[in-house]
Amino acid sequence: MPVIKNKIFVYLVTRYLTYGLQFVLSLIIAVRLGPYFLGVYGLVNLILNYFGQINFGIPHSLNVLLIHSKDDSEMQRNYTFNSCIILSVFSFVIVLGAVIWVLIGGVQMGEYDIRLYFPLIIIIAILAYFNTIVTTVVRFQNRVQLLSIIGTIPVLMNLFVVLFFESEELVLALVCANLLSCIIVLIIGVSKGVFARFERKVISLPTQKQIVRKGMYLFLYNSCFYFILLSVKTIISSNYSVEEFGYFTFSYTIANAVMLLLDSLNTIIFPKSIDILSNKNSADRLSVLNKLRVGYITSSHFLVYISMVTYPFFIMLFPQYSKALTSMNIVSLAVLMNTNSYGYITLLIAQNKERTTYMISTCALMITIIVGISLARFVRVEFSFVVISMLIAYLVFSFMATYEGSKLLGEKSSFSYTIRHFFPLKLFIPYGVAFILSILKYQVLAVWPLLIFAVLNWRDIKYLITLVVKLKNNPNIIDIK
């Protein structure tokens, strides 16, 4: 099959080009806003992120239920329609809460005045809920070209507005571009038949209860997990200056861009992973899990270590963000730590262990808050080092996820076995070197973690190349059958 007809190749190339453009746009936005207004824009996005997580796990529940009913199109339609009903009720509650919040003067948040943006934030948040239904259904159906188009729209809208505005006007223009992007995606969803045609008989309270019941623990898991990042952002925004929060926003944007490359592939293979890991055969589950982990973890570490070598060059291009370099390194290592548990959370969800995932993420969130506040308010470290709280939380999260997943597979579940399994020496040594160099700010030695990793993991890198060739030759392996 020619490469140009390979749907995985087309999707990944499209997404990588989009991420590349988004990355460049992030740099341009950072320059045109400056540290202060980048901090304001960061707060707007932070609020939207909070709204995005408070969804009762409906999209996550829908995703799993669609996969479990892969052979019943009528049930799929019922799940989708009733998910929209639930989100409609929830949207009404949000509007009511927003009105009350405005009446009591809650939109003035310390140094941040978001009164101008608040109505737009509420509308975007509501539209985003329904857009998650669109992306969930499209992803389940493996319509990867449509998924690429949906992911490209916000970037193109931002590209348009960034050419004509700057400073405070650019903040408003970006928020309006976000709103228009949500509207376009919703129109696409309707035109492509994602939303079921209204029929009174489709409305089912038992189905809605099933969605909410399954979604609740998924909601608590995803919310607590995502709040690990949001809590760090909140601690930094409330304990440091607007400019310092702007530096952190810049550093997270740069560091997270690397992981977006891998997330694009994970987006299209996640439904297939859930489908396979739902298998009751432990040997089959273990085989698939090991292959997923080697491919994803090796790619993640390799990309992050390459990126850490390039970060100083970005600072040379944007010297006003020189204070963000240490934060960029630590954020990269914190996000990288989370990849060590890759596959195990998917396994737990596939085996209906949502409550276990919730307990794990709750524990990690509490660690983030306690350590983060301690570092910011009592130890009074510079803002870059507050991110260490996130790194520690992800370390605990990865350990617990691996431990519970190993028990589910019938493997050893001792402390020492779990440590060796989720963070073996071939990963720990280069990671430890990178962390020490970042804390000591020895950026000139940043190439050493990359070299050490390549030497210790050359077999896994070789397997990764083989895996890429397999995906190239047979893109249909991601389909749910």
N, C-alpha and C positions, 0 to 999 in steps of 0.2 A: 504494500500500500504506500503510495507517495506520501511523504511527510506532510505536504500541504493539505492532505485530506484527513490527517490524523487529528481527531477532535481534541485529544489531550494536548497535542502540540499547539494547535491553534488557540486553545483556551489559555495555556500557559504563556505563550508568546504575547497574546493580547493583554493578559493580566500583568506580565512583567513590564511591557511597554507602558501600561497605565500606571503601575507602581513607580516606574522610572520618572514618568511625567509628574506624578504626585510628589515624588521626592524633590524634584527640581522646584515644583511649585511651593513646597514647604519652605525651601530655602529663600525663594523670592518673597513669600509672604512674611517670613521672619525679618527680612531686610526692610521691606516696605512698612511693616508695622512698628518695628523697633521693640526693645524688651518690654516697655510698659504696655503698649496695646497688644502685644503678643500674649502678655499675661492676662489681659481682659478677654481676648479671644479664647485663650486657654480655659478660662473660667466658664465661658459660654458653652464650650464643648464638654467641660466637666459636668455641668448641669444636664446637658443632653445625654451624656453617658449614664448618669444616674437614672434618668427617665428610661433609657434604653434597657436597663437591667431590671427595672420594676415592672415586669410583664407577667408575673405568676407562672413563668416557665411555659407559657402557651406555645410559642414557636418550637421549643425543645421537645415538648410533649408531642406536638403534631409531627415533628420529624420522626420520632421513634414509632409512633402509631402508624404513620404512613408506610414505614418499612415493614412493620409487623403485619400489615394488611396489603402487602404488595400484589396479591392475587385477586383482590376484591376492589374493583374500581368504584363501586357504589359506596362502600364503606369509606374509601378515601375521600370521596366527595362530601360525605356526611361529616367527617372529621374536619375538613377544611372549612366548611360552612359554619359549623358550630364554634370553631375557633374564632371566626370573625365576629360571631354574636358575642362571645365572651369579651373580646377586645373592644367592642362597641360600648358595652356597659362600663368597662374599665375606663375608656376615654371620657365618658360623661362624668365619672367620678373625678378624673384629673382636672377637667374644666372647672368643676365646682370647687375643688381644692385650690386651684389657681386664683379664682375670683376672691376667695377668702384670704389667701396669702397677700394679694394686692391690697385688699381693704385694711389689713393690719400693718401694712408698710414693710413687708418682709423682703421686698425686692432690692432694698438698699443693704448691701452686704459688705460692711467695713469700708475698705478703700475702693471697692468695686461698685459702680452704679450701673445696674443692668436693666433699669426701667424701660429703656428704649428697645431692648431685645426680648424682654420677657414674653410678650404676646406671641412673637414669632417662635420662640422656644417651645411654647405649649403646642402650637399648631404642628411644628416639625415633629415633636415627640409623638403626637397622636398618629400622624401620617406614617411615621417610622414603624409603629406597631404593625400596621397593615402591610407595610413593605416587607416586614420579616416573614409574613405569610407568603408573599410573592416569592421571595428568595428560597424559602424552605421547600415549597412545592416545585419550583424550577430545578432546584438542586436534586430533589428526590427523583425527578424525571430525567436527570442527567442531560438537560438541555443546556449544554455548556456554552454554546454560542450566545444564547439569550442571557445567561449568567454573566458573560463577559460584557455584554452591552449594558446591563444594569449596573455593573461595577464601574463602568467607564463614565457614566453620565455625571456623577458629582465632580469628578476631576475636570471634565471639560467645562462645566459651569464655573468652577473656580478659576480655570485658566482664562476664561472670558473676563471675569470681574477684576482679576488682579492686574490686568493691563490698563485699567482706567481709574483705579482708586488707590488711596494710601491712607495710612494712619487710621483715625477713628472712622472715616467714611468707608475704608476697606473692611473693617470689622462688620459693619452693617451690611455691606454688599455681599460678604461671604455668607452671612447668616441667611440673607435673601436667596442666594444661590443654592444654599442647602434646602430651603423650602421648595424652590422650583424643581430641584432634582427629585425630591420626594413625590411631588405631584406627577412628574413625568413617569417615574417608576410605577406609581399606582395606576396610571393610565395604561401603561404597557401590560400590567398584570390583568387588568380588566379585558383588554383587547385580545390577549392571548389565552383567555379562558381559565385563568388561574382560580378565579373566584367562581364558585358554583352559582348557577342561576337560582334566584330566590324561589323556594317552594315551602309553603307552611309545614308540609309533612316532614321536611328535612330537619326542622327544629326539634331537637331532642334533649331534654333535660338530663336523662341518664348518660347520653354521650358527652354532654358538657361536664357532668360530674366526673366522668372517666378522664377527660382531658385535664381538668383542674387537679384531680387527685394525683395523676401521674406527673403532671407538670409542677406540682407544688415542691416536691423534693428536688426536681431538676432546677426549678426556679431558685430555691434556697442554695443549692450547690453553685449554680452559675453566678448568682448574685454575690454570694460570699467570696467566690473565687475572683470575680471581677472587682469587687470592692477592695481586694488587696491592693490593686493598682490605684483605685480611686481614693482610698484612704491615705496612701502616700501623697497623692496629688493634693488632697485636702489639708494634710498636715503641713506640707510645704507652703501652700497658698495662704494658710492662716498664721504661720509662724515666721515667715520670711517676707521680704519686700516683694512688690509686684514685679520688679525687674528680675529678682532671683527666681520667681516662679516662671517668668518668661524664659530664663536660661534653662530651667528644668524642662519646660515645654519643648524647647528647641532640641535638647538632648534626647528626650524620649521620642520625638518625631524621627530623628536620625536613626537612633538605635532600633526602633521598632520597624523601620522600613525594611531592615534585613529579614526579619521574621515574617513579614508579609509575603515574601517570595515563597516561603514554604507553606504558609497558610493557604495560598491559592490552590496548591495541590491537595492539601488536606481537605479543603472545602468540597472537592469533587469525589474524593475517595471515602469521606466519612460515612455516607449512607451504605456503601458497600462494606465498610469495616463493621458497622453495626450489624448488618445482615449476616456476615460470616461469623462474627463473635457471638451471635445469638445461638450458634450451633451448640448442642449438648455434648459433643465429643471433645474432651479436654485436650487430646493430642492434636486435633485439628486446630483448636483455638490457640494452643501454645505455638504451633508452627507458624500460623498467620501473624500472631502477635510479635514473635521474634523478628520476622521479616520486616514488619512495619517499623519496629523500633530501630533496627539497624539502619534502615534507609533514612528515617526522619532524624534520628539523633546525630548520625554521622554528618548529614547535610547541615544541620543546625550549628554544630560546633565548628565545622569547617568555615561556614559563611561568617560566623561571628568573629572568629580569629582573623580572618582576612579583613573584615570591616574595621577592627580595632587598629590595624596597621594604617588604614586610610583616614581615620578620624582627624589627625593633625592637619591633613591637607584641607579639610573643610574649614577648620579654624583659621588657616591661612587665608582662605577666600573670604571668610566672614569674621574678621578679628574682633568685632563688637561682642561676639559670643565666645570669647576665649575662656571665660569662666565656666563654660559648659562642658569642657573636655573631660574632666574627671567624672562628671555625672554621666556622660555618654558611655564611658567604659563600664561603670558600675551598673547602669541600667541594662546594658547589653548582657553582662554576666548574670544579672538577676533573671532576666527573661530566659536566658539560656538554661539556667538551673531548672526551670519548669519543664523543659523538654525531656529531662531524664525520666520522667514518669509516663512518657508518651505511650499510648495504647492501653494502659491499665484502667484509666477512667472510662475510656470507650468500652472496655470489657465489662466493667461494673455496670454501666448503663445498659448495655446489651443484655445483661443477665438480670435486669430489673433490681439492681442494688442501689437505687437512687438515694435511699436514706444513708447508706454508707458514704456516698460521695458528698452528701451534704455535711455529715459530721466531719469529714476530712477538711473540707473547705472552710468550715466554721472555725476549726482549730487554727488553721493557717491565718485566717483573718484576724483572730484575736491576738496572735503573735505579732502580726504586722502593726496593729494599733498600739499595743503595749510597747514594743521596741521602738516604733517610730516616734511616738510621743516622748518617750524617755530620751531618745537621741536629740530631738528638737528642743525640748523644754528644759531638761535637766542637765544633760551633757553639753548641750548647745553646740553641736557640731555644725560645720558648714552644710549648706543644703544638699550638696552632692552625697554626703555620707548617710543622710536619712534613708536613701534608697537601699541601704544594707538591710533594713527591716524587711523589705520585700524579698531580698535574696534569702534571708533566713526562713521566711514564711514558705517560699517555694521549695526550699530544702526539706522542710518538715512535710510539706504537702506531697512531694515526690516520694519521700520515704514511706509515708502512710499509704499512698495509692499503690505503690509497688508491693507493700506488705499484704494489703487486703487482696490485691489481684493474684498474688502468688498463692494465698490460701484458697482462693476460688478455683485455681487450676490444680490444686492438690500438691503443690510444690512445698519446699521447705519454707517456714515462716519465721525463722529466727532473726534476731537483730543483725548478726554478722552476715548472714546470707543475703538479707535484704540490702544492706549497705554495698556489698560486693556486686550485687545484681544491678541496682539502679545507678550506682556511681563507681564503676570499676576503676582501677588504677590508671588504665589507659585514657580515661576521661578526667579523672581527678587531678593527675599531675599537671597537664597543660592548663587546666582550669585554675588550680592553685597558684601556678606561676603568674597567670594573667591577673588574678585578683590581687596578689601582692604588688605587682608592678603598678596596678591602677591605684591602690591605696598610697603607695610611695610616690606616685606621679612620675615614674620612670618611663615616659612614653617612647623614648629612643630605643628601648629594648622590646617594643611591642611585637616584633616579628618572632620572638622566641616561642611564645605559646603556639603559634601556627606551625613552626618547624617541629616542635616536640609532638604536637598532635598528629602531624603527617607521618612521622616515624613510627609512633606507637599504634596507629590505626590504619596502616596501609592495606591490610586485608579487607577491612570494612569499606574503605574507599574503593577498592577493586570491585567488591560486591555491589556498591552503589552504582558504579558504571554499568554493570551487568543489568541492574534493575531498570535503569534509564533506557537501555536498549530494548528491554522487554516491553516497557510501556510504549515505546516508539513503534514496535512491530505489532502490538496487539492492544490498541486503545480500548477495546470493548470489555476488557477485564474489569473495568470500574462499574459496569452496568449491573443493576440488580435483576436477577433472574429467578 
